[in-house]
Amino acid sequence: MATKETIIFGGPFSTDPKSWTRRANAKRSVPMKVLVLGLPRTGTSSMVQALKILGYDNVHHMATCISNPLENELWLKAIDAKWGDAMPLNREDWDALLGDCMAVTDFPSAAFPMELIKAYPEAKVILTTRPFDAWYSSINETVGAVLRSETFKFFAFTGDPFFSRWHPMVNALWAGFFGTMPCGCPMLLEEDLKYYFSTHHSTIRMVTRPERLYERDISEGWEGICKFLGKPVPSVPYPRTNDKEEFKKAMNVMAEAGLKRLMLIACKVLAVALGLWTVLWLLGVPLRVAGLAGREI
């Protein structure tokens, strides 16, 4: 069984809602230096560790939304601003979300390339890539599994403090970015995802000045990124985090915590029911038991 706090994606990971914090009305406390706008499953978790080694503190990643679910309320507003009816976010709005971050990578940030490039024109842009076939296989086994999971939908429906905040955000983000199928389910068809995969890369190339952009394959090491960012090459190997396994670990930890919360609620309901039954029995109130042909006990 998982402990209340463990290490996932290289940092502390708590299932205790009391440890989560709200970010509303936050201000920028550090400059935004790097926008890593490649899609999830393109080495983004390794990029988080690499940027930290290079001196960029607090790199935002989907892991941030998982470890601090209260943040997802603000991301839902950003999603509504892009694909819904809300007013577009300005730099102050983005600072409220990302004000303590020197860099961003992975979804949800990567779903807003034009918005972030406009909000932070001084930041350098990295486009992480990998061959589509490998990317699709990885995304289908991780995020795709989450979107298809009836268990996670059930946890969200019951009001679980994590899944009721994170799962709707992921669904809304995916539907906005990749679209939905005729059934209303999130789009997971290979050909459709291939189109958006390619379009995303084209969009970033189109809106970013060439000298500000670095395209990076998932297989590369330190040399290219250090040259682009003007940093010396570290003496340690380039980090290779297993995104897929870390993601699955995070989901397992949260699902286990969700199940424990449901079991606790069920036990409390049962205790109340038994207590009420006992009081009525002691008072001599006739009770009927279902399935005993109306017999009183």
RACORKA-V875169 format. One record per residue. N is the residue number from 0. RES is the residue in one letter. PHI is phi in whole degrees, 0 to 359 (999 if undefined). Layout:
n = <N & N>
res = <RES & RES>
phi = <PHI & PHI>
//
This chain:
n = <0 & 1 & 2 & 3 & 4 & 5 & 6 & 7 & 8 & 9 & 10 & 11 & 12 & 13 & 14 & 15 & 16 & 17 & 18 & 19 & 20 & 21 & 22 & 23 & 24 & 25 & 26 & 27 & 28 & 29 & 30 & 31 & 32 & 33 & 34 & 35 & 36 & 37 & 38 & 39 & 40 & 41 & 42 & 43 & 44 & 45 & 46 & 47 & 48 & 49 & 50 & 51 & 52 & 53 & 54 & 55 & 56 & 57 & 58 & 59 & 60 & 61 & 62 & 63 & 64 & 65 & 66 & 67 & 68 & 69 & 70 & 71 & 72 & 73 & 74 & 75 & 76 & 77 & 78 & 79 & 80 & 81 & 82 & 83 & 84 & 85 & 86 & 87 & 88 & 89 & 90 & 91 & 92 & 93 & 94 & 95 & 96 & 97 & 98 & 99 & 100 & 101 & 102 & 103 & 104 & 105 & 106 & 107 & 108 & 109 & 110 & 111 & 112 & 113 & 114 & 115 & 116 & 117 & 118 & 119 & 120 & 121 & 122 & 123 & 124 & 125 & 126 & 127 & 128 & 129 & 130 & 131 & 132 & 133 & 134 & 135 & 136 & 137 & 138 & 139 & 140 & 141 & 142 & 143 & 144 & 145 & 146 & 147 & 148 & 149 & 150 & 151 & 152 & 153 & 154 & 155 & 156 & 157 & 158 & 159 & 160 & 161 & 162 & 163 & 164 & 165 & 166 & 167 & 168 & 169 & 170 & 171 & 172 & 173 & 174 & 175 & 176 & 177 & 178 & 179 & 180 & 181 & 182 & 183 & 184 & 185 & 186 & 187 & 188 & 189 & 190 & 191 & 192 & 193 & 194 & 195 & 196 & 197 & 198 & 199 & 200 & 201 & 202 & 203 & 204 & 205 & 206 & 207 & 208 & 209 & 210 & 211 & 212 & 213 & 214 & 215 & 216 & 217 & 218 & 219 & 220 & 221 & 222 & 223 & 224 & 225 & 226 & 227 & 228 & 229 & 230 & 231 & 232 & 233 & 234 & 235 & 236 & 237 & 238 & 239 & 240 & 241 & 242 & 243 & 244 & 245 & 246 & 247 & 248 & 249 & 250 & 251 & 252 & 253 & 254 & 255 & 256 & 257 & 258 & 259 & 260 & 261 & 262 & 263 & 264 & 265 & 266 & 267 & 268 & 269 & 270 & 271 & 272 & 273 & 274 & 275 & 276 & 277 & 278 & 279 & 280 & 281 & 282 & 283 & 284 & 285 & 286 & 287 & 288 & 289 & 290 & 291 & 292 & 293 & 294 & 295 & 296>
res = <M & A & T & K & E & T & I & I & F & G & G & P & F & S & T & D & P & K & S & W & T & R & R & A & N & A & K & R & S & V & P & M & K & V & L & V & L & G & L & P & R & T & G & T & S & S & M & V & Q & A & L & K & I & L & G & Y & D & N & V & H & H & M & A & T & C & I & S & N & P & L & E & N & E & L & W & L & K & A & I & D & A & K & W & G & D & A & M & P & L & N & R & E & D & W & D & A & L & L & G & D & C & M & A & V & T & D & F & P & S & A & A & F & P & M & E & L & I & K & A & Y & P & E & A & K & V & I & L & T & T & R & P & F & D & A & W & Y & S & S & I & N & E & T & V & G & A & V & L & R & S & E & T & F & K & F & F & A & F & T & G & D & P & F & F & S & R & W & H & P & M & V & N & A & L & W & A & G & F & F & G & T & M & P & C & G & C & P & M & L & L & E & E & D & L & K & Y & Y & F & S & T & H & H & S & T & I & R & M & V & T & R & P & E & R & L & Y & E & R & D & I & S & E & G & W & E & G & I & C & K & F & L & G & K & P & V & P & S & V & P & Y & P & R & T & N & D & K & E & E & F & K & K & A & M & N & V & M & A & E & A & G & L & K & R & L & M & L & I & A & C & K & V & L & A & V & A & L & G & L & W & T & V & L & W & L & L & G & V & P & L & R & V & A & G & L & A & G & R & E & I>
phi = <999 & 282 & 281 & 299 & 230 & 221 & 251 & 221 & 55 & 80 & 216 & 295 & 222 & 250 & 264 & 272 & 304 & 293 & 270 & 279 & 232 & 271 & 250 & 304 & 66 & 289 & 244 & 287 & 249 & 221 & 289 & 279 & 255 & 223 & 248 & 265 & 249 & 290 & 291 & 304 & 70 & 239 & 82 & 289 & 292 & 297 & 297 & 303 & 294 & 297 & 295 & 295 & 298 & 279 & 103 & 266 & 280 & 53 & 268 & 282 & 206 & 306 & 302 & 295 & 290 & 283 & 281 & 226 & 301 & 299 & 295 & 296 & 297 & 288 & 293 & 297 & 293 & 295 & 296 & 295 & 292 & 272 & 244 & 243 & 250 & 284 & 292 & 301 & 281 & 256 & 298 & 297 & 295 & 294 & 296 & 297 & 271 & 236 & 297 & 259 & 252 & 267 & 203 & 228 & 202 & 71 & 291 & 278 & 303 & 294 & 281 & 236 & 296 & 295 & 294 & 285 & 296 & 289 & 290 & 233 & 294 & 275 & 280 & 277 & 242 & 242 & 253 & 278 & 223 & 199 & 303 & 302 & 302 & 292 & 296 & 297 & 300 & 290 & 292 & 290 & 275 & 246 & 297 & 302 & 297 & 295 & 294 & 273 & 291 & 289 & 297 & 293 & 298 & 296 & 302 & 297 & 298 & 284 & 86 & 308 & 300 & 272 & 294 & 289 & 257 & 281 & 298 & 298 & 295 & 296 & 297 & 293 & 296 & 296 & 296 & 292 & 279 & 256 & 89 & 233 & 274 & 307 & 285 & 90 & 286 & 302 & 291 & 228 & 289 & 301 & 295 & 292 & 294 & 297 & 296 & 290 & 303 & 291 & 297 & 300 & 297 & 296 & 297 & 295 & 297 & 287 & 263 & 246 & 297 & 306 & 288 & 261 & 246 & 231 & 267 & 228 & 281 & 300 & 276 & 288 & 252 & 282 & 305 & 296 & 292 & 294 & 297 & 294 & 269 & 70 & 243 & 291 & 289 & 295 & 276 & 262 & 297 & 297 & 294 & 233 & 279 & 278 & 307 & 298 & 291 & 295 & 296 & 297 & 298 & 298 & 295 & 295 & 296 & 290 & 294 & 297 & 294 & 297 & 295 & 298 & 295 & 296 & 295 & 295 & 297 & 299 & 296 & 294 & 297 & 297 & 297 & 296 & 298 & 294 & 297 & 295 & 299 & 296 & 298 & 296 & 295 & 293 & 279 & 80 & 285 & 299 & 241 & 248 & 255 & 301 & 90 & 249 & 53 & 76 & 291 & 274 & 234>
//
